[in-house]
């Protein structure tokens, strides 16, 4: 790796992030919260200084097109880590400890939605705007944003674009990667604006509509209301948020082809989307039946909450229309199962991803058939295209490492907290970037009471899970840390 090249690439990102950090300060000035301006100006100043320092360290290195794959992975990991640390600075001004500030910031930027807040009345509106804005920035990917707005990356943008979300497919919708990034952000912004308007039209205050829409489209889950979506007590709000959560968990490239290219079959032709839709419908019906059997709530309310919570968990958004920590164990088990799926590839959702779950099922079926017909050639196909062996190996490796990290971190936190629900469900909620879990860390609970080591493990889980493990796993190789002079 070339340190000067890394510093140069990181400098552009930090300087752009400094400008973004001023947005909450501008909102605070606009709504008269003048005392809350300086936390965000301070954070912007820190990002500016670090950006200029990296620019100085990277002097003489102008050709970012020579950025290699391992360097792209390093830029991605450093970008998300730096964003989490810089984003934590404003929280320090509101009597939040450094560790909790980092936890809240990383939870926001990775769109996890796990919170350490216990009393929402203590914080101004600019504070909540930054929580939701940080999720919105991370929802489609920080790197995707900077590739779209920073022309300096050029060819290097492709390497870091796919290094940020190293999924099983590379779905380019335009020949140039910068144009692809811009197209994705166009759809993202369009859907966000439409949701804001829809929420305002059904009676939600404009500020709440803004924050909830930012968090919804990011599949994040931070809400300015302490009781999440349940706190608004509005069936119309619940249905609107359900729809846009579902869209946030769908492939944005396919939505681009549908909304802006006029291809009516872009979603229905996708095997992954059909599996995603079927999963939502089937498990919503199952959860509705379990809630009906418990004798609580009306038929309409149970159906609305069932669909909302299945969509919220499977898309890793983490909003709540009901306190599902109080539901019966069978209903909670269904929600836990949804934590192990995630959104579609190319969506704002986290988790394992629908395409990998679908591939795992086909792989197991193929292995059973292979035992019966050992000489048969049985390719695995998705969307009628054979999945290459290299891609199969990558997906199986991902699934193995994902489950290994889930079990190890879950067991460690279980021993620290002496609570298996916090340990295992918390690990699944943070690696999958879902947010709320069950029990003390449920939808109306908080992660504030956890031990410092548990919080640090969950912070690592959120970062590793958001970047789909690969950038951090590559860093475990000694060869990765071979530096060269320019």
C-alpha positions in Angstrom: 0.0 0.0 0.0 1.0 3.6 -0.6 0.4 5.8 2.5 0.5 9.0 0.5 -2.2 7.7 -1.9 -4.4 6.7 1.1 -3.9 10.1 2.7 -4.8 11.9 -0.5 -7.9 9.9 -1.0 -9.0 10.3 2.6 -8.4 14.1 2.5 -11.1 14.7 -0.1 -13.6 12.7 1.9 -12.8 14.5 5.2 -13.0 17.9 3.6 -16.4 17.0 2.1 -17.6 15.6 5.4 -16.6 18.9 7.1 -19.1 20.7 4.8 -21.8 18.1 5.6 -21.3 18.6 9.4 -22.4 22.2 9.0 -25.9 21.2 7.9 -27.2 20.6 11.5 -25.6 24.0 12.5 -27.6 25.7 9.7 -30.8 24.0 10.8 -30.1 25.1 14.4 -29.6 28.7 13.2 -32.8 28.5 11.2 -35.0 27.3 14.0 -33.4 29.6 16.7 -31.4 26.9 18.6 -28.3 29.1 18.6 -26.7 27.4 21.5 -26.5 24.1 19.6 -24.6 25.6 16.6 -21.1 25.4 18.1 -21.0 21.5 18.6 -21.5 21.0 14.9 -19.1 23.8 13.9 -16.5 22.2 16.1 -17.0 18.8 14.5 -16.8 20.4 11.1 -13.6 22.2 12.1 -12.0 18.9 13.3 -12.9 17.2 10.0 -11.5 20.2 8.1 -8.2 20.1 10.0 -7.8 16.3 9.6 -8.6 16.7 5.9 -6.0 19.4 5.4 -3.5 17.3 7.4 -4.1 14.3 5.2 -3.8 16.5 2.1 -0.4 17.6 3.4 0.7 14.1 4.1 -0.5 13.0 0.6 1.3 15.9 -1.1 2.9 14.8 -4.4 0.4 12.0 -4.9 -2.2 13.1 -7.4 -3.0 10.0 -9.5 -5.8 8.3 -7.5 -6.5 6.1 -10.6 -3.6 4.0 -9.5 -5.5 3.0 -6.3 -5.4 -0.8 -5.9 -8.1 -3.1 -4.5 -6.5 -3.4 -1.0 -6.0 0.3 -0.9 -9.6 0.9 -1.8 -10.7 -1.4 1.0 -8.4 0.5 3.4 -9.9 3.9 2.3 -13.4 2.5 2.9 -12.6 1.2 6.4 -10.8 4.4 7.4 -13.7 6.5 6.0 -16.3 4.8 8.0 -14.2 4.8 11.2 -13.4 8.5 10.8 -17.0 9.3 10.1 -18.0 7.5 13.3 -15.4 9.4 15.4 -16.0 12.8 13.9 -19.8 12.3 14.1 -19.5 11.6 17.8 -18.0 15.1 18.6 -21.3 17.0 18.7 -22.7 14.4 21.2 -19.9 15.3 23.7 -21.4 18.7 24.1 -24.7 17.2 25.4 -23.2 15.5 28.5 -22.8 12.2 26.8 -19.6 10.2 27.7 -17.0 9.6 24.9 -17.8 5.9 24.6 -21.5 6.5 24.5 -21.0 9.3 22.0 -19.0 7.0 19.7 -21.7 4.2 20.1 -24.5 6.6 19.2 -22.5 8.0 16.2 -21.4 4.6 14.8 -25.0 3.4 15.3 -26.2 6.3 13.3 -23.6 6.2 10.4 -24.0 2.4 10.0 -27.8 2.8 10.1 -28.1 0.4 13.0 -30.4 2.5 15.2 -29.3 1.1 18.6 -29.3 4.0 21.0 -27.9 4.9 24.4 -30.4 7.7 25.0 -32.8 7.3 27.9 -34.5 10.7 28.2 -35.2 12.3 24.8 -36.4 15.5 26.5 -32.9 16.5 27.3 -31.8 17.2 23.7 -32.6 19.9 21.1 -34.0 19.3 17.7 -30.7 19.9 15.9 -29.3 16.9 17.9 -32.1 14.6 16.6 -31.6 16.0 13.1 -28.0 15.0 13.1 -28.9 11.5 14.3 -31.2 11.0 11.4 -29.0 12.8 8.9 -26.0 10.6 9.8 -28.2 7.6 9.1 -29.3 9.0 5.8 -25.7 9.6 4.8 -24.8 6.0 5.7 -27.9 4.4 4.2 -26.8 4.4 0.6 -23.2 4.5 1.6 -20.8 7.4 2.4 -18.5 6.3 -0.4 -21.3 6.1 -2.9 -22.1 9.8 -2.0 -18.5 11.0 -2.4 -18.0 9.1 -5.6 -21.1 10.9 -6.9 -20.0 14.4 -5.9 -16.2 14.3 -6.0 -14.7 14.2 -9.5 -11.2 13.6 -8.1 -11.8 9.9 -7.7 -12.4 9.1 -11.4 -11.4 5.5 -12.1 -10.5 4.9 -8.5 -14.1 5.5 -7.6 -15.0 2.1 -9.0 -12.6 0.3 -6.6 -13.8 2.0 -3.5 -17.5 2.0 -4.7 -17.5 -1.8 -4.7 -15.1 -2.1 -1.8 -17.8 -0.3 0.4 -20.5 -2.9 -0.4 -18.7 -6.0 -1.6 -21.9 -8.0 -2.3 -22.2 -11.0 -4.6 -23.0 -8.9 -7.6 -21.8 -5.6 -9.2 -25.0 -4.0 -10.5 -24.0 -1.0 -12.6 -26.9 0.8 -14.2 -24.8 3.2 -16.3 -21.4 2.7 -18.0 -19.6 5.1 -15.7 -19.4 4.4 -11.9 -19.8 8.1 -11.0 -23.0 8.2 -13.1 -24.2 5.1 -11.4 -23.6 6.7 -8.0 -25.5 9.8 -9.0 -28.4 7.7 -10.4 -28.7 5.8 -7.1 -28.6 9.0 -5.1 -31.3 10.5 -7.3 -33.7 7.7 -6.5 -32.7 7.9 -2.8 -33.4 11.6 -2.6 -36.6 11.4 -4.6 -38.1 8.7 -2.3 -37.0 10.6 0.8 -38.7 13.8 -0.4 -41.9 11.9 -1.3 -42.0 10.3 2.1 -41.5 13.6 3.9 -44.5 15.1 2.0 -46.6 12.1 2.6 -46.0 12.2 6.4 -46.7 15.9 6.6 -50.0 15.4 4.7 -51.2 12.9 7.3 -50.5 15.2 10.1 -47.0 14.6 11.3 -45.1 17.8 12.3 -42.6 18.8 9.6 -39.5 18.3 11.8 -40.6 14.8 12.8 -41.5 14.0 9.1 -38.0 15.1 8.1 -36.2 13.1 10.6 -38.3 9.9 10.3 -38.1 10.0 6.5 -34.3 10.3 6.6 -34.1 7.4 9.0 -36.7 5.3 7.0 -35.0 5.6 3.6 -31.7 4.8 5.3 -33.2 1.7 6.9 -31.8 3.2 10.1 -34.6 3.5 12.7 -33.6 6.7 14.7 -36.7 8.7 15.5 -37.1 12.0 17.3 -40.0 10.4 19.3 -38.9 8.3 22.3 -41.6 5.7 21.4 -40.6 5.4 17.7 -43.4 5.3 15.2 -45.7 3.9 17.9 -45.6 7.2 19.6 -47.5 9.0 16.8 -50.5 6.7 17.3 -51.5 7.1 13.6 -52.4 4.1 11.4 -51.7 6.3 8.3 -48.2 7.1 9.5 -47.6 3.4 10.2 -48.7 2.4 6.7 -46.6 5.1 5.0 -43.5 4.2 6.9 -44.1 0.5 6.2 -44.2 1.2 2.4 -41.0 3.3 2.4 -39.1 0.8 4.7 -40.0 -1.9 2.2 -38.6 0.3 -0.7 -35.5 1.0 1.4 -34.9 -2.7 1.7 -35.2 -3.2 -2.1 -32.5 -2.9 -4.7 -32.2 0.8 -5.6 -30.8 0.0 -9.1 -34.0 -1.9 -9.9 -36.0 1.0 -8.6 -34.1 3.4 -10.8 -35.0 1.3 -13.8 -38.6 1.3 -12.7 -39.1 4.9 -11.7 -36.7 6.8 -14.0 -36.3 4.4 -17.0 -39.9 3.3 -17.1 -39.2 -0.5 -17.0 -42.3 -1.9 -15.3 -40.8 -5.4 -15.0 -37.5 -4.4 -13.3 -38.7 -5.6 -9.9 -40.9 -8.5 -10.8 -38.2 -10.0 -13.0 -35.7 -10.1 -10.1 -35.7 -13.5 -8.4 -34.2 -11.8 -5.3 -37.0 -9.3 -5.1 -39.7 -12.0 -5.5 -38.1 -14.0 -2.6 -37.9 -10.8 -0.6 -41.6 -10.0 -1.2 -42.6 -13.6 -0.4 -40.7 -13.6 2.8 -42.3 -10.4 4.0 -45.8 -11.7 3.1 -45.5 -15.2 4.6 -43.8 -14.2 7.8 -46.3 -11.3 8.3 -49.2 -13.7 8.0 -47.4 -16.1 10.5 -46.8 -13.3 13.0 -50.4 -12.0 12.6 -51.7 -15.5 13.4 -49.5 -15.7 16.5 -50.7 -12.3 17.7 -54.3 -13.3 17.0 -53.8 -16.5 19.0 -52.6 -14.5 22.0 -55.9 -12.7 22.1 -54.4 -9.2 22.2 -55.4 -6.4 19.9 -57.9 -6.1 17.0 -57.5 -8.0 13.7 -56.6 -4.7 11.9 -54.1 -3.6 14.5 -52.4 -7.0 14.6 -52.1 -7.1 10.9 -50.7 -3.6 10.7 -48.2 -4.3 13.5 -47.3 -7.7 12.0 -46.5 -6.3 8.6 -44.8 -3.2 10.0 -42.5 -5.2 12.3 -41.6 -7.9 9.8 -40.7 -5.2 7.2 -38.8 -3.2 9.9 -36.7 -6.1 11.0 -36.1 -7.8 7.6 -34.9 -4.4 6.2 -32.9 -3.8 9.3 -34.6 -0.5 9.9 -35.5 -1.1 13.5 -38.6 1.2 13.9 -41.3 0.0 16.2 -45.1 0.3 15.9 -45.5 -1.7 19.1 -43.4 -2.8 22.0 -42.6 -6.2 20.6 -40.4 -7.0 23.7 -43.8 -7.6 25.4 -45.1 -10.0 22.8 -45.2 -13.8 23.4 -42.1 -15.9 22.9 -43.3 -17.4 19.6 -43.8 -14.0 18.1 -40.4 -12.8 19.3 -38.9 -15.9 17.8 -40.3 -15.0 14.3 -38.8 -11.5 14.6 -35.4 -13.0 15.7 -35.5 -15.2 12.6 -36.0 -12.1 10.5 -32.8 -10.6 11.9 -30.9 -13.3 10.1 -32.1 -12.3 6.6 -31.6 -8.6 5.9 -32.5 -6.5 2.9 -31.8 -7.0 -0.8 -28.4 -6.4 -2.4 -28.0 -2.8 -3.5 -30.5 -1.6 -0.9 -30.0 0.5 2.3 -30.7 -2.6 4.4 -28.0 -4.5 6.3 -27.8 -8.0 7.4 -26.8 -11.1 5.5 -28.8 -10.0 2.5 -31.7 -11.8 0.8 -29.6 -13.0 -2.2 -27.2 -14.8 0.1 -30.0 -16.5 2.0 -31.6 -17.5 -1.3 -28.2 -18.8 -2.5 -27.7 -20.8 0.7 -31.0 -22.6 0.2 -30.2 -23.4 -3.4 -26.8 -24.6 -2.4 -28.2 -27.0 0.2 -30.8 -28.4 -2.2 -28.0 -28.8 -4.8 -25.9 -30.8 -2.3 -28.7 -33.1 -1.5 -29.4 -33.7 -5.2 -25.7 -34.3 -5.8 -25.7 -37.1 -3.2 -28.4 -38.8 -5.1 -26.9 -38.1 -8.5 -23.1 -37.8 -7.8 -22.2 -37.6 -11.5 -24.7 -35.0 -12.5 -23.7 -31.4 -13.3 -26.1 -29.2 -11.2 -25.3 -25.5 -11.5 -26.8 -23.0 -9.1 -28.7 -20.2 -11.0 -30.0 -16.9 -9.8 -32.1 -14.9 -12.3 -31.4 -17.7 -14.8 -27.7 -17.0 -14.6 -25.2 -19.5 -13.3 -23.5 -18.4 -10.1 -19.7 -18.8 -10.8 -17.7 -20.9 -8.4 -15.7 -17.8 -7.2 -18.9 -16.0 -6.3 -20.2 -19.2 -4.5 -17.0 -19.3 -2.5 -17.3 -15.7 -1.5 -20.9 -16.1 -0.4 -20.2 -19.2 1.6 -17.1 -17.5 3.2 -19.3 -14.5 4.1 -22.0 -16.7 5.7 -19.3 -18.6 7.7 -17.6 -15.5 9.0 -20.9 -13.8 9.7 -22.2 -16.7 11.8 -18.8 -17.1 13.5 -18.7 -13.4 14.5 -22.4 -13.6 15.7 -21.7 -16.6 17.9 -18.4 -15.4 19.3 -19.4 -11.8 20.1 -22.8 -13.0 21.4 -21.2 -15.5 23.8 -18.6 -12.9 25.0 -21.3 -10.3 25.7 -23.5 -13.0 27.3 -20.7 -13.7 29.8 -20.0 -10.0 30.4 -23.7 -9.1 30.9 -24.7 -12.4 32.4 -27.7 -12.3 30.1 -28.1 -14.5 27.0 -30.9 -12.3 25.5 -28.7 -9.2 25.6 -25.7 -11.2 24.3 -27.1 -13.2 21.4 -30.0 -10.9 20.3 -27.8 -7.8 20.8 -25.0 -9.4 18.6 -27.6 -10.2 15.9 -29.1 -6.7 16.1 -25.7 -4.9 15.9 -24.0 -7.1 13.2 -27.2 -7.0 11.1 -27.4 -3.2 11.7 -31.0 -3.7 13.0 -30.8 -1.7 16.2 -33.3 -2.7 18.9 -33.3 -6.2 20.3 -35.3 -7.8 23.1 -35.6 -7.3 26.8 -33.5 -4.4 28.2 -32.3 -3.5 24.7 -35.8 -3.8 23.2 -37.6 -1.1 21.1 -38.4 1.0 24.2 -35.2 0.2 25.9 -31.6 1.4 25.6 -28.0 0.1 25.3 -26.9 2.7 27.9 -26.8 0.2 30.8 -24.3 -2.2 29.1 -20.8 -2.7 30.3 -18.1 -0.6 28.4 -16.6 -3.8 26.9 -20.0 -4.9 25.6 -20.5 -1.5 24.0 -17.1 -1.6 22.4 -17.8 -5.1 21.0 -21.2 -3.9 19.6 -19.5 -0.8 18.0 -17.1 -3.2 16.2 -20.1 -5.4 15.2 -21.9 -2.4 13.7 -18.9 -1.3 11.6 -18.0 -4.8 10.4 -21.6 -5.6 9.7 -22.2 -2.5 7.7 -19.2 -3.1 5.5 -20.2 -6.8 5.1 -17.1 -8.1 6.8 -14.8 -8.1 3.8 -12.8 -4.9 4.3 -12.1 -5.7 7.9 -11.3 -9.4 7.3 -8.8 -8.5 4.6 -7.0 -6.4 7.2 -6.3 -9.5 9.2 -3.8 -10.6 6.5 -0.2 -9.6 7.2 0.3 -9.0 3.5 -2.3 -6.3 3.6 0.0 -4.2 5.8 2.9 -4.1 3.3 3.6 -0.5 2.7 5.6 0.9 -0.2 7.1 4.3 -1.0 5.8 6.4 -3.9 
